[in-house]
Amino acid sequence: MATSDLMATVVAERQAFGDVLRELADGDWDSASLCEGWRVREVVAHMTMPFRYSAPRLLGEMVRSRGSFARMADRVARRDAQAPIDALLDDWLKNQNHPWKPPGGGLKGALTHDIVHGLDITIPLGVDHPVGVGAMRLVLDHATTPLSLKHFNLDLTGIRLEADDVDWAFGDGQPFRGPARYLLMALMDRRLPAESFSDSATRGFTSSPLRRTASS
């Protein structure tokens, strides 16, 4: 996909998610997300952090967190989430054309960041997040690159992921089926309702049922 087409996809998905955020009740913003310890507020604050912070400011925040991006992101999200709902929403709506790309991830990484965190919010709320089919395929492909699998410590040997609502599959072996959005979130190591997967025998909420490497 050409860069211009990919950027158009990023913008379209941000606009669609903006419509979702507009419809949330005030109480929804204090509901738990799939990001452990974060409410909807913290997730939205985190999603807009790259739009709001310059590179020098981010570097300063990293120094305050002793070089740990995870500590920095958590601290900043919790602090910035204290803003009024209207301000959190406006930060998303006014940056839908922002060209931010995560280091090494490019626009596909930006698209993945937006869609995954959007689902972190909408899945627990039971709210429809209308991700486009083409965008979902792009993000699933990005989530199954060797770099992403290594980052999340996943070994998919002997497993074939199959979306039952989108024409997408990955790998060879025992089928692991479910809606594309849940396959994506399992690849992102989110806790999900096990009944979302056609071939899962677990019950209740569990960590990603995909096989872990021995070092996990």
Secondary structure per residue as TSV (DSSP state, phi and psi in degrees):
chain	resnum	aa	ss	phi	psi
A	1	M	-	360.0	133.7
A	2	A	-	-64.1	152.5
A	3	T	H	-57.3	-41.0
A	4	S	H	-64.1	-39.7
A	5	D	H	-68.1	-39.0
A	6	L	H	-66.9	-40.7
A	7	M	H	-63.8	-38.1
A	8	A	H	-62.4	-37.0
A	9	T	H	-66.0	-43.9
A	10	V	H	-57.8	-47.3
A	11	V	H	-63.7	-43.7
A	12	A	H	-61.5	-40.9
A	13	E	H	-68.7	-37.1
A	14	R	H	-65.1	-39.3
A	15	Q	H	-64.9	-43.2
A	16	A	H	-62.4	-41.0
A	17	F	H	-70.5	-32.4
A	18	G	H	-59.3	-39.4
A	19	D	H	-62.8	-37.4
A	20	V	H	-63.4	-47.4
A	21	L	H	-62.1	-36.5
A	22	R	H	-60.8	-31.5
A	23	E	H	-86.6	-6.7
A	24	L	-	-70.1	140.6
A	25	A	-	-74.4	158.3
A	26	D	G	-56.2	-39.2
A	27	G	G	-65.5	-27.0
A	28	D	G	-63.0	-30.3
A	29	W	G	-67.8	-17.1
A	30	D	G	-103.6	9.6
A	31	S	S	-80.7	153.4
A	32	A	B	-69.1	146.0
A	33	S	-	-107.8	-177.8
A	34	L	S	-78.3	-9.5
A	35	C	S	-82.7	112.6
A	36	E	T	-54.9	125.2
A	37	G	T	85.9	-4.5
A	38	W	-	-110.7	136.2
A	39	R	B	-85.4	179.0
A	40	V	H	-55.6	-40.3
A	41	R	H	-54.2	-50.4
A	42	E	H	-65.2	-37.1
A	43	V	H	-65.4	-45.9
A	44	V	H	-64.0	-41.2
A	45	A	H	-60.2	-39.6
A	46	H	H	-67.6	-40.5
A	47	M	H	-62.3	-33.7
A	48	T	H	-94.0	-6.8
A	49	M	H	-52.8	-45.8
A	50	P	H	-64.6	-23.8
A	51	F	H	-78.5	-32.6
A	52	R	H	-93.9	-21.7
A	53	Y	-	-108.1	130.1
A	54	S	-	-72.8	164.9
A	55	A	H	-59.3	-44.2
A	56	P	H	-62.3	-36.8
A	57	R	H	-68.7	-40.5
A	58	L	H	-62.6	-40.4
A	59	L	H	-61.4	-41.4
A	60	G	H	-63.0	-39.6
A	61	E	H	-66.4	-36.9
A	62	M	H	-63.9	-41.6
A	63	V	H	-61.5	-41.8
A	64	R	H	-64.4	-25.4
A	65	S	T	-98.9	18.4
A	66	R	T	56.1	38.9
A	67	G	T	81.6	2.1
A	68	S	-	-93.2	115.2
A	69	F	H	-64.9	-39.1
A	70	A	H	-61.3	-46.0
A	71	R	H	-64.1	-41.8
A	72	M	H	-62.5	-48.1
A	73	A	H	-61.8	-40.6
A	74	D	H	-66.9	-46.1
A	75	R	H	-62.5	-44.7
A	76	V	H	-68.2	-41.2
A	77	A	H	-62.5	-43.8
A	78	R	H	-65.7	-38.1
A	79	R	H	-69.4	-48.8
A	80	D	H	-72.4	-22.5
A	81	A	T	-67.7	-11.5
A	82	Q	T	-76.4	-7.0
A	83	A	S	-65.2	157.0
A	84	P	-	-60.8	153.6
A	85	I	H	-55.6	-44.2
A	86	D	H	-59.3	-36.9
A	87	A	H	-70.8	-41.1
A	88	L	H	-62.0	-42.9
A	89	L	H	-65.9	-43.9
A	90	D	H	-62.8	-36.3
A	91	D	H	-60.0	-33.8
A	92	W	H	-76.1	-47.0
A	93	L	H	-66.1	-34.7
A	94	K	T	-86.6	-1.5
A	95	N	T	-118.0	21.2
A	96	Q	T	-67.2	-19.3
A	97	N	T	-101.8	11.6
A	98	H	-	-66.1	135.0
A	99	P	-	-85.4	12.5
A	100	W	-	-52.6	138.5
A	101	K	-	-134.1	133.4
A	102	P	-	-66.6	147.2
A	103	P	T	-54.1	122.3
A	104	G	T	79.0	-4.7
A	105	G	T	-103.7	-20.9
A	106	G	H	62.3	-165.5
A	107	L	H	-67.5	-29.2
A	108	K	H	-65.6	-36.1
A	109	G	H	-66.0	-39.3
A	110	A	H	-64.2	-43.0
A	111	L	H	-63.0	-42.1
A	112	T	H	-63.2	-45.3
A	113	H	H	-56.1	-48.0
A	114	D	H	-63.9	-48.4
A	115	I	H	-69.8	-43.9
A	116	V	H	-62.4	-47.4
A	117	H	H	-69.8	-29.8
A	118	G	H	-62.7	-42.2
A	119	L	H	-69.8	-30.5
A	120	D	H	-55.0	-32.4
A	121	I	H	-86.0	-48.7
A	122	T	H	-79.6	-31.7
A	123	I	H	-61.6	-51.1
A	124	P	H	-63.8	-30.9
A	125	L	H	-78.2	-13.9
A	126	G	T	70.6	28.2
A	127	V	-	-100.6	138.0
A	128	D	-	-70.4	130.8
A	129	H	-	-116.7	99.3
A	130	P	-	-77.0	73.7
A	131	V	-	-73.6	131.5
A	132	G	-	-64.5	148.3
A	133	V	H	-60.1	-45.5
A	134	G	H	-63.0	-40.6
A	135	A	H	-65.2	-40.4
A	136	M	H	-64.1	-41.9
A	137	R	H	-61.8	-43.5
A	138	L	H	-59.4	-43.5
A	139	V	H	-70.9	-39.2
A	140	L	H	-63.0	-40.8
A	141	D	H	-62.7	-40.2
A	142	H	H	-67.0	-37.0
A	143	A	H	-73.6	-14.0
A	144	T	T	-109.7	15.8
A	145	T	S	-71.0	154.5
A	146	P	H	-54.1	-37.5
A	147	L	H	-65.1	-43.1
A	148	S	H	-68.5	-43.2
A	149	L	H	-61.4	-39.0
A	150	K	H	-65.8	-41.7
A	151	H	H	-60.6	-40.4
A	152	F	T	-94.3	8.0
A	153	N	T	59.0	46.1
A	154	L	B	-108.3	138.8
A	155	D	-	-121.6	108.9
A	156	L	-	-98.1	19.1
A	157	T	T	-58.4	128.4
A	158	G	T	79.8	10.9
A	159	I	E	-123.3	135.3
A	160	R	E	-114.4	112.2
A	161	L	E	-79.7	131.4
A	162	E	E	-135.8	118.1
A	163	A	E	-77.8	136.0
A	164	D	S	-98.2	3.6
A	165	D	S	-127.3	-4.3
A	166	V	S	-138.7	145.5
A	167	D	S	-76.3	85.4
A	168	W	-	-155.0	137.9
A	169	A	E	-151.3	159.6
A	170	F	E	-151.1	134.2
A	171	G	-	89.9	179.5
A	172	D	S	-136.1	144.1
A	173	G	S	129.6	-147.1
A	174	Q	E	-64.8	127.2
A	175	P	E	-67.3	138.6
A	176	F	E	-128.0	105.5
A	177	R	E	-112.2	152.2
A	178	G	E	170.6	173.9
A	179	P	-	-58.9	146.3
A	180	A	H	-54.4	-40.4
A	181	R	H	-63.8	-33.7
A	182	Y	H	-78.2	-35.0
A	183	L	H	-61.1	-42.7
A	184	L	H	-59.6	-45.6
A	185	M	H	-71.4	-29.6
A	186	A	H	-65.4	-38.7
A	187	L	H	-66.0	-24.0
A	188	M	T	-93.0	8.7
A	189	D	T	63.1	38.1
A	190	R	-	-90.8	153.9
A	191	R	-	-82.1	126.7
A	192	L	E	-134.8	157.8
A	193	P	E	-67.5	121.3
A	194	A	G	-62.0	-28.5
A	195	E	G	-67.0	-7.8
A	196	S	G	-69.6	-19.0
A	197	F	S	-106.6	127.9
A	198	S	T	-59.6	-31.5
A	199	D	T	-111.1	13.3
A	200	S	-	-89.7	132.9
A	201	A	-	-97.7	-3.0
A	202	T	-	-78.0	166.8
A	203	R	-	-128.7	154.2
A	204	G	S	71.9	-159.2
A	205	F	E	-91.5	134.0
A	206	T	E	-141.8	162.2
A	207	S	S	-69.7	170.0
A	208	S	-	-46.7	124.8
A	209	P	-	-79.8	1.3
A	210	L	S	-72.2	147.0
A	211	R	-	-61.6	137.3
A	212	R	B	-96.5	154.7
A	213	T	-	-74.8	165.7
A	214	A	T	-63.1	-25.9
A	215	S	T	-82.4	-4.4
A	216	S	-	-75.0	360.0
